[in-house]
Amino acid sequence: MCRNIRVLNNFEPPATEDEIEAAALQYVRKVAGMTRPSAANQEAFDAAVAAVADATRVLLDALVTNSPPRDREVEAAKAKARAAERYGTAR
C-alpha cells in the first residue's frame, strides 16, 4: 500500500507536486487502512491528504544537507538492481 512513498529530499530537480501528493495519499491510505474512503469519510480523507502534503512541502523546504543532490535515474537503477536481486528477475 505504501509503494509510492519515496525519499523526496535532496534530488535535482526537487520533488514535484505530483510526487508530494502521491506520497501524502499513500500515507493517508496506510494510516486510514483503506484505499478508498466511503462518501461519508471522503471530506476528512481529502483534508488529511492536503494537510500531509502541506507538511511535506514545509519539511522539504526546511531540510538542509551538505550532500550533493541525487540523480533520479541513478536511484531508479539502484532500486531496479535491488529488486532483481531480491526477486530474482529484472523488471
LUMMISE-946022 format. One record per atom (N, C-alpha, C, O): residue number from 1; residue in one letter; atom name; x, y, z. Coordinates in Angstrom, 2 decimals. Layout:
// LUMMISE-946022
<r NUM, A, CA, <X, Y, Z>>
...
This chain:
// LUMMISE-946022
<r 1, M, N, <0.82, -1.20, 0.00>>
<r 1, M, CA, <0.00, 0.00, 0.00>>
<r 1, M, C, <0.86, 1.25, 0.00>>
<r 1, M, O, <0.37, 2.32, -0.39>>
<r 2, C, N, <2.12, 1.16, 0.42>>
<r 2, C, CA, <2.95, 2.37, 0.54>>
<r 2, C, C, <4.04, 2.42, -0.52>>
<r 2, C, O, <5.09, 3.03, -0.28>>
<r 3, R, N, <3.83, 1.81, -1.65>>
<r 3, R, CA, <4.88, 1.78, -2.67>>
<r 3, R, C, <5.23, 3.16, -3.20>>
<r 3, R, O, <6.35, 3.36, -3.67>>
<r 4, N, N, <4.31, 4.11, -3.15>>
<r 4, N, CA, <4.59, 5.44, -3.71>>
<r 4, N, C, <5.28, 6.37, -2.72>>
<r 4, N, O, <5.63, 7.50, -3.08>>
<r 5, I, N, <5.47, 5.93, -1.51>>
<r 5, I, CA, <6.18, 6.78, -0.56>>
<r 5, I, C, <7.67, 6.59, -0.80>>
<r 5, I, O, <8.23, 5.53, -0.50>>
<r 6, R, N, <8.29, 7.59, -1.34>>
<r 6, R, CA, <9.70, 7.55, -1.70>>
<r 6, R, C, <10.43, 8.68, -0.98>>
<r 6, R, O, <9.83, 9.64, -0.50>>
<r 7, V, N, <11.75, 8.53, -0.93>>
<r 7, V, CA, <12.57, 9.62, -0.43>>
<r 7, V, C, <12.40, 10.77, -1.41>>
<r 7, V, O, <12.59, 10.60, -2.62>>
<r 8, L, N, <12.05, 11.94, -0.91>>
<r 8, L, CA, <11.83, 13.10, -1.76>>
<r 8, L, C, <12.86, 14.19, -1.54>>
<r 8, L, O, <12.90, 15.17, -2.29>>
<r 9, N, N, <13.69, 14.04, -0.53>>
<r 9, N, CA, <14.66, 15.07, -0.19>>
<r 9, N, C, <15.95, 14.92, -0.99>>
<r 9, N, O, <16.38, 13.81, -1.30>>
<r 10, N, N, <16.55, 16.05, -1.31>>
<r 10, N, CA, <17.88, 16.13, -1.90>>
<r 10, N, C, <17.95, 15.53, -3.31>>
<r 10, N, O, <18.87, 14.77, -3.61>>
<r 11, F, N, <17.00, 15.87, -4.15>>
<r 11, F, CA, <17.04, 15.48, -5.55>>
<r 11, F, C, <17.16, 16.72, -6.42>>
<r 11, F, O, <16.70, 17.80, -6.05>>
<r 12, E, N, <17.77, 16.55, -7.56>>
<r 12, E, CA, <17.84, 17.61, -8.53>>
<r 12, E, C, <17.22, 17.10, -9.81>>
<r 12, E, O, <17.78, 16.17, -10.40>>
<r 13, P, N, <16.14, 17.61, -10.27>>
<r 13, P, CA, <15.36, 18.72, -9.74>>
<r 13, P, C, <14.59, 18.29, -8.49>>
<r 13, P, O, <14.40, 17.10, -8.26>>
<r 14, P, N, <14.15, 19.25, -7.69>>
<r 14, P, CA, <13.44, 18.93, -6.45>>
<r 14, P, C, <12.15, 18.13, -6.70>>
<r 14, P, O, <11.68, 18.05, -7.83>>
<r 15, A, N, <11.62, 17.56, -5.64>>
<r 15, A, CA, <10.38, 16.79, -5.72>>
<r 15, A, C, <9.27, 17.62, -6.35>>
<r 15, A, O, <9.14, 18.82, -6.08>>
<r 16, T, N, <8.48, 16.97, -7.19>>
<r 16, T, CA, <7.38, 17.66, -7.85>>
<r 16, T, C, <6.13, 17.62, -6.98>>
<r 16, T, O, <6.05, 16.85, -6.02>>
<r 17, E, N, <5.17, 18.44, -7.33>>
<r 17, E, CA, <3.89, 18.42, -6.61>>
<r 17, E, C, <3.23, 17.05, -6.71>>
<r 17, E, O, <2.63, 16.56, -5.75>>
<r 18, D, N, <3.33, 16.43, -7.88>>
<r 18, D, CA, <2.74, 15.10, -8.06>>
<r 18, D, C, <3.37, 14.08, -7.13>>
<r 18, D, O, <2.67, 13.24, -6.56>>
<r 19, E, N, <4.69, 14.14, -6.96>>
<r 19, E, CA, <5.38, 13.20, -6.07>>
<r 19, E, C, <4.96, 13.44, -4.62>>
<r 19, E, O, <4.75, 12.49, -3.86>>
<r 20, I, N, <4.85, 14.68, -4.24>>
<r 20, I, CA, <4.43, 15.01, -2.87>>
<r 20, I, C, <3.00, 14.55, -2.62>>
<r 20, I, O, <2.71, 13.96, -1.58>>
<r 21, E, N, <2.12, 14.81, -3.57>>
<r 21, E, CA, <0.70, 14.40, -3.43>>
<r 21, E, C, <0.59, 12.87, -3.38>>
<r 21, E, O, <-0.18, 12.34, -2.58>>
<r 22, A, N, <1.35, 12.17, -4.21>>
<r 22, A, CA, <1.29, 10.71, -4.22>>
<r 22, A, C, <1.76, 10.13, -2.89>>
<r 22, A, O, <1.15, 9.19, -2.37>>
<r 23, A, N, <2.82, 10.69, -2.34>>
<r 23, A, CA, <3.31, 10.23, -1.04>>
<r 23, A, C, <2.29, 10.51, 0.05>>
<r 23, A, O, <2.06, 9.67, 0.92>>
<r 24, A, N, <1.68, 11.69, 0.02>>
<r 24, A, CA, <0.67, 12.05, 1.02>>
<r 24, A, C, <-0.53, 11.12, 0.92>>
<r 24, A, O, <-1.05, 10.66, 1.94>>
<r 25, L, N, <-0.98, 10.85, -0.29>>
<r 25, L, CA, <-2.12, 9.95, -0.49>>
<r 25, L, C, <-1.82, 8.56, 0.04>>
<r 25, L, O, <-2.66, 7.97, 0.72>>
<r 26, Q, N, <-0.64, 8.03, -0.25>>
<r 26, Q, CA, <-0.29, 6.69, 0.23>>
<r 26, Q, C, <-0.18, 6.67, 1.75>>
<r 26, Q, O, <-0.57, 5.69, 2.38>>
<r 27, Y, N, <0.36, 7.72, 2.34>>
<r 27, Y, CA, <0.46, 7.79, 3.80>>
<r 27, Y, C, <-0.94, 7.77, 4.43>>
<r 27, Y, O, <-1.18, 7.02, 5.37>>
<r 28, V, N, <-1.84, 8.59, 3.92>>
<r 28, V, CA, <-3.19, 8.65, 4.49>>
<r 28, V, C, <-3.91, 7.32, 4.27>>
<r 28, V, O, <-4.62, 6.86, 5.17>>
<r 29, R, N, <-3.73, 6.70, 3.12>>
<r 29, R, CA, <-4.34, 5.39, 2.89>>
<r 29, R, C, <-3.85, 4.38, 3.90>>
<r 29, R, O, <-4.64, 3.60, 4.44>>
<r 30, K, N, <-2.56, 4.38, 4.18>>
<r 30, K, CA, <-1.98, 3.44, 5.13>>
<r 30, K, C, <-2.52, 3.67, 6.53>>
<r 30, K, O, <-2.95, 2.74, 7.21>>
<r 31, V, N, <-2.51, 4.92, 6.96>>
<r 31, V, CA, <-2.97, 5.25, 8.31>>
<r 31, V, C, <-4.46, 4.95, 8.47>>
<r 31, V, O, <-4.90, 4.45, 9.50>>
<r 32, A, N, <-5.25, 5.27, 7.42>>
<r 32, A, CA, <-6.69, 5.06, 7.48>>
<r 32, A, C, <-7.06, 3.59, 7.30>>
<r 32, A, O, <-8.15, 3.17, 7.70>>
<r 33, G, N, <-6.16, 2.81, 6.71>>
<r 33, G, CA, <-6.45, 1.40, 6.50>>
<r 33, G, C, <-7.39, 1.15, 5.34>>
<r 33, G, O, <-8.04, 0.11, 5.28>>
<r 34, M, N, <-7.48, 2.09, 4.42>>
<r 34, M, CA, <-8.37, 1.93, 3.27>>
<r 34, M, C, <-7.79, 2.65, 2.07>>
<r 34, M, O, <-7.11, 3.67, 2.20>>
<r 35, T, N, <-8.06, 2.10, 0.89>>
<r 35, T, CA, <-7.58, 2.76, -0.32>>
<r 35, T, C, <-8.60, 3.75, -0.85>>
<r 35, T, O, <-8.24, 4.72, -1.52>>
<r 36, R, N, <-9.85, 3.52, -0.55>>
<r 36, R, CA, <-10.92, 4.45, -0.96>>
<r 36, R, C, <-11.85, 4.68, 0.22>>
<r 36, R, O, <-12.41, 3.74, 0.76>>
<r 37, P, N, <-12.01, 5.92, 0.61>>
<r 37, P, CA, <-12.93, 6.20, 1.72>>
<r 37, P, C, <-14.38, 6.14, 1.25>>
<r 37, P, O, <-14.67, 6.29, 0.06>>
<r 38, S, N, <-15.27, 5.91, 2.18>>
<r 38, S, CA, <-16.70, 5.97, 1.87>>
<r 38, S, C, <-17.07, 7.43, 1.62>>
<r 38, S, O, <-16.30, 8.34, 1.93>>
<r 39, A, N, <-18.24, 7.64, 1.07>>
<r 39, A, CA, <-18.70, 9.01, 0.80>>
<r 39, A, C, <-18.74, 9.82, 2.09>>
<r 39, A, O, <-18.47, 11.03, 2.09>>
<r 40, A, N, <-19.08, 9.16, 3.20>>
<r 40, A, CA, <-19.16, 9.85, 4.48>>
<r 40, A, C, <-17.79, 10.31, 4.97>>
<r 40, A, O, <-17.69, 11.28, 5.72>>
<r 41, N, N, <-16.73, 9.62, 4.54>>
<r 41, N, CA, <-15.38, 9.94, 5.00>>
<r 41, N, C, <-14.53, 10.67, 3.97>>
<r 41, N, O, <-13.39, 11.02, 4.25>>
<r 42, Q, N, <-15.07, 10.91, 2.78>>
<r 42, Q, CA, <-14.28, 11.49, 1.69>>
<r 42, Q, C, <-13.71, 12.86, 2.05>>
<r 42, Q, O, <-12.54, 13.14, 1.77>>
<r 43, E, N, <-14.50, 13.70, 2.67>>
<r 43, E, CA, <-14.04, 15.05, 3.01>>
<r 43, E, C, <-12.87, 15.01, 3.99>>
<r 43, E, O, <-11.88, 15.72, 3.82>>
<r 44, A, N, <-13.00, 14.17, 5.03>>
<r 44, A, CA, <-11.92, 14.04, 6.02>>
<r 44, A, C, <-10.67, 13.46, 5.38>>
<r 44, A, O, <-9.55, 13.88, 5.69>>
<r 45, F, N, <-10.86, 12.49, 4.50>>
<r 45, F, CA, <-9.75, 11.85, 3.80>>
<r 45, F, C, <-9.00, 12.88, 2.94>>
<r 45, F, O, <-7.78, 12.96, 2.99>>
<r 46, D, N, <-9.75, 13.64, 2.15>>
<r 46, D, CA, <-9.14, 14.66, 1.28>>
<r 46, D, C, <-8.43, 15.74, 2.09>>
<r 46, D, O, <-7.37, 16.22, 1.70>>
<r 47, A, N, <-9.02, 16.13, 3.22>>
<r 47, A, CA, <-8.40, 17.14, 4.07>>
<r 47, A, C, <-7.09, 16.61, 4.66>>
<r 47, A, O, <-6.11, 17.35, 4.78>>
<r 48, A, N, <-7.08, 15.33, 5.02>>
<r 48, A, CA, <-5.86, 14.73, 5.57>>
<r 48, A, C, <-4.76, 14.67, 4.51>>
<r 48, A, O, <-3.60, 14.96, 4.81>>
<r 49, V, N, <-5.12, 14.31, 3.28>>
<r 49, V, CA, <-4.13, 14.27, 2.21>>
<r 49, V, C, <-3.54, 15.66, 1.98>>
<r 49, V, O, <-2.32, 15.81, 1.83>>
<r 50, A, N, <-4.39, 16.68, 1.96>>
<r 50, A, CA, <-3.92, 18.05, 1.77>>
<r 50, A, C, <-3.00, 18.48, 2.92>>
<r 50, A, O, <-1.98, 19.13, 2.69>>
<r 51, A, N, <-3.36, 18.13, 4.15>>
<r 51, A, CA, <-2.55, 18.52, 5.31>>
<r 51, A, C, <-1.19, 17.82, 5.29>>
<r 51, A, O, <-0.17, 18.44, 5.59>>
<r 52, V, N, <-1.17, 16.54, 4.94>>
<r 52, V, CA, <0.10, 15.81, 4.88>>
<r 52, V, C, <0.97, 16.36, 3.74>>
<r 52, V, O, <2.18, 16.50, 3.91>>
<r 53, A, N, <0.37, 16.68, 2.61>>
<r 53, A, CA, <1.12, 17.26, 1.50>>
<r 53, A, C, <1.72, 18.62, 1.90>>
<r 53, A, O, <2.87, 18.90, 1.60>>
<r 54, D, N, <0.93, 19.44, 2.59>>
<r 54, D, CA, <1.43, 20.73, 3.05>>
<r 54, D, C, <2.59, 20.55, 4.03>>
<r 54, D, O, <3.61, 21.24, 3.93>>
<r 55, A, N, <2.44, 19.62, 4.97>>
<r 55, A, CA, <3.50, 19.36, 5.95>>
<r 55, A, C, <4.76, 18.85, 5.25>>
<r 55, A, O, <5.87, 19.19, 5.65>>
<r 56, T, N, <4.59, 18.04, 4.21>>
<r 56, T, CA, <5.72, 17.52, 3.47>>
<r 56, T, C, <6.46, 18.65, 2.76>>
<r 56, T, O, <7.69, 18.69, 2.76>>
<r 57, R, N, <5.71, 19.56, 2.14>>
<r 57, R, CA, <6.34, 20.71, 1.48>>
<r 57, R, C, <7.15, 21.54, 2.46>>
<r 57, R, O, <8.28, 21.93, 2.17>>
<r 58, V, N, <6.57, 21.81, 3.63>>
<r 58, V, CA, <7.26, 22.60, 4.67>>
<r 58, V, C, <8.54, 21.87, 5.09>>
<r 58, V, O, <9.59, 22.50, 5.22>>
<r 59, L, N, <8.44, 20.58, 5.30>>
<r 59, L, CA, <9.61, 19.80, 5.71>>
<r 59, L, C, <10.70, 19.84, 4.65>>
<r 59, L, O, <11.86, 20.12, 4.95>>
<r 60, L, N, <10.33, 19.55, 3.41>>
<r 60, L, CA, <11.33, 19.54, 2.34>>
<r 60, L, C, <11.99, 20.90, 2.15>>
<r 60, L, O, <13.18, 20.97, 1.86>>
<r 61, D, N, <11.22, 21.96, 2.30>>
<r 61, D, CA, <11.78, 23.32, 2.18>>
<r 61, D, C, <12.73, 23.66, 3.32>>
<r 61, D, O, <13.65, 24.46, 3.15>>
<r 62, A, N, <12.52, 23.06, 4.49>>
<r 62, A, CA, <13.32, 23.40, 5.66>>
<r 62, A, C, <14.57, 22.55, 5.83>>
<r 62, A, O, <15.50, 22.95, 6.52>>
<r 63, L, N, <14.60, 21.37, 5.19>>
<r 63, L, CA, <15.74, 20.48, 5.37>>
<r 63, L, C, <16.99, 21.05, 4.71>>
<r 63, L, O, <16.93, 21.65, 3.63>>
<r 64, V, N, <18.12, 20.84, 5.37>>
<r 64, V, CA, <19.41, 21.30, 4.88>>
<r 64, V, C, <20.33, 20.09, 4.82>>
<r 64, V, O, <20.33, 19.26, 5.73>>
<r 65, T, N, <21.11, 19.99, 3.76>>
<r 65, T, CA, <22.05, 18.88, 3.64>>
<r 65, T, C, <23.34, 19.37, 2.98>>
<r 65, T, O, <23.34, 20.31, 2.19>>
<r 66, N, N, <24.44, 18.71, 3.32>>
<r 66, N, CA, <25.72, 19.00, 2.71>>
<r 66, N, C, <26.03, 18.03, 1.58>>
<r 66, N, O, <27.02, 18.20, 0.86>>
<r 67, S, N, <25.20, 17.01, 1.42>>
<r 67, S, CA, <25.40, 16.01, 0.38>>
<r 67, S, C, <25.02, 16.57, -0.99>>
<r 67, S, O, <24.13, 17.41, -1.10>>
<r 68, P, N, <25.69, 16.11, -2.00>>
<r 68, P, CA, <25.30, 16.55, -3.34>>
<r 68, P, C, <23.93, 15.97, -3.70>>
<r 68, P, O, <23.58, 14.89, -3.23>>
<r 69, P, N, <23.16, 16.68, -4.52>>
<r 69, P, CA, <21.84, 16.18, -4.89>>
<r 69, P, C, <21.94, 14.84, -5.62>>
<r 69, P, O, <22.89, 14.59, -6.37>>
<r 70, R, N, <20.95, 13.99, -5.38>>
<r 70, R, CA, <20.90, 12.68, -6.03>>
<r 70, R, C, <20.24, 12.82, -7.40>>
<r 70, R, O, <19.46, 13.74, -7.65>>
<r 71, D, N, <20.57, 11.87, -8.26>>
<r 71, D, CA, <20.02, 11.82, -9.60>>
<r 71, D, C, <18.90, 10.77, -9.62>>
<r 71, D, O, <19.11, 9.63, -9.19>>
<r 72, R, N, <17.73, 11.13, -10.12>>
<r 72, R, CA, <16.59, 10.22, -10.13>>
<r 72, R, C, <16.85, 8.94, -10.93>>
<r 72, R, O, <16.47, 7.86, -10.50>>
<r 73, E, N, <17.51, 9.07, -12.08>>
<r 73, E, CA, <17.77, 7.90, -12.91>>
<r 73, E, C, <18.72, 6.92, -12.22>>
<r 73, E, O, <18.54, 5.70, -12.29>>
<r 74, V, N, <19.73, 7.46, -11.56>>
<r 74, V, CA, <20.68, 6.61, -10.84>>
<r 74, V, C, <19.98, 5.88, -9.70>>
<r 74, V, O, <20.18, 4.69, -9.51>>
<r 75, E, N, <19.15, 6.60, -8.96>>
<r 75, E, CA, <18.42, 5.98, -7.85>>
<r 75, E, C, <17.45, 4.93, -8.36>>
<r 75, E, O, <17.28, 3.89, -7.72>>
<r 76, A, N, <16.79, 5.17, -9.49>>
<r 76, A, CA, <15.86, 4.19, -10.07>>
<r 76, A, C, <16.62, 2.94, -10.50>>
<r 76, A, O, <16.12, 1.82, -10.32>>
<r 77, A, N, <17.79, 3.11, -11.07>>
<r 77, A, CA, <18.60, 1.96, -11.48>>
<r 77, A, C, <19.03, 1.13, -10.28>>
<r 77, A, O, <19.02, -0.10, -10.34>>
<r 78, K, N, <19.40, 1.80, -9.20>>
<r 78, K, CA, <19.76, 1.08, -7.96>>
<r 78, K, C, <18.58, 0.29, -7.43>>
<r 78, K, O, <18.74, -0.85, -7.02>>
<r 79, A, N, <17.39, 0.90, -7.44>>
<r 79, A, CA, <16.19, 0.22, -6.96>>
<r 79, A, C, <15.87, -0.99, -7.83>>
<r 79, A, O, <15.47, -2.04, -7.31>>
<r 80, K, N, <16.03, -0.86, -9.13>>
<r 80, K, CA, <15.80, -1.98, -10.04>>
<r 80, K, C, <16.75, -3.13, -9.75>>
<r 80, K, O, <16.36, -4.29, -9.75>>
<r 81, A, N, <18.01, -2.79, -9.51>>
<r 81, A, CA, <19.02, -3.81, -9.20>>
<r 81, A, C, <18.68, -4.52, -7.89>>
<r 81, A, O, <18.82, -5.73, -7.79>>
<r 82, R, N, <18.25, -3.75, -6.88>>
<r 82, R, CA, <17.85, -4.36, -5.60>>
<r 82, R, C, <16.66, -5.30, -5.80>>
<r 82, R, O, <16.63, -6.39, -5.23>>
<r 83, A, N, <15.69, -4.88, -6.60>>
<r 83, A, CA, <14.51, -5.71, -6.86>>
<r 83, A, C, <14.90, -6.98, -7.61>>
<r 83, A, O, <14.38, -8.06, -7.31>>
<r 84, A, N, <15.80, -6.86, -8.57>>
<r 84, A, CA, <16.24, -8.04, -9.32>>
<r 84, A, C, <16.94, -9.03, -8.40>>
<r 84, A, O, <16.75, -10.25, -8.50>>
<r 85, E, N, <17.75, -8.49, -7.49>>
<r 85, E, CA, <18.44, -9.38, -6.53>>
<r 85, E, C, <17.45, -10.01, -5.57>>
<r 85, E, O, <17.56, -11.20, -5.26>>
<r 86, R, N, <16.50, -9.24, -5.09>>
<r 86, R, CA, <15.54, -9.74, -4.12>>
<r 86, R, C, <14.58, -10.75, -4.73>>
<r 86, R, O, <14.30, -11.79, -4.13>>
<r 87, Y, N, <14.07, -10.46, -5.92>>
<r 87, Y, CA, <13.04, -11.30, -6.51>>
<r 87, Y, C, <13.55, -12.20, -7.62>>
<r 87, Y, O, <12.80, -13.03, -8.14>>
<r 88, G, N, <14.80, -12.05, -8.00>>
<r 88, G, CA, <15.38, -12.93, -8.99>>
<r 88, G, C, <15.05, -12.57, -10.43>>
<r 88, G, O, <15.39, -13.32, -11.34>>
<r 89, T, N, <14.39, -11.44, -10.64>>
<r 89, T, CA, <14.07, -11.04, -12.01>>
<r 89, T, C, <14.26, -9.54, -12.12>>
<r 89, T, O, <14.12, -8.81, -11.14>>
<r 90, A, N, <14.57, -9.10, -13.31>>
<r 90, A, CA, <14.65, -7.65, -13.57>>
<r 90, A, C, <13.30, -7.19, -14.07>>
<r 90, A, O, <12.65, -7.89, -14.84>>
<r 91, R, N, <12.88, -6.02, -13.63>>
<r 91, R, CA, <11.58, -5.51, -14.05>>
<r 91, R, C, <11.74, -4.43, -15.05>>
<r 91, R, O, <10.75, -3.88, -15.52>>
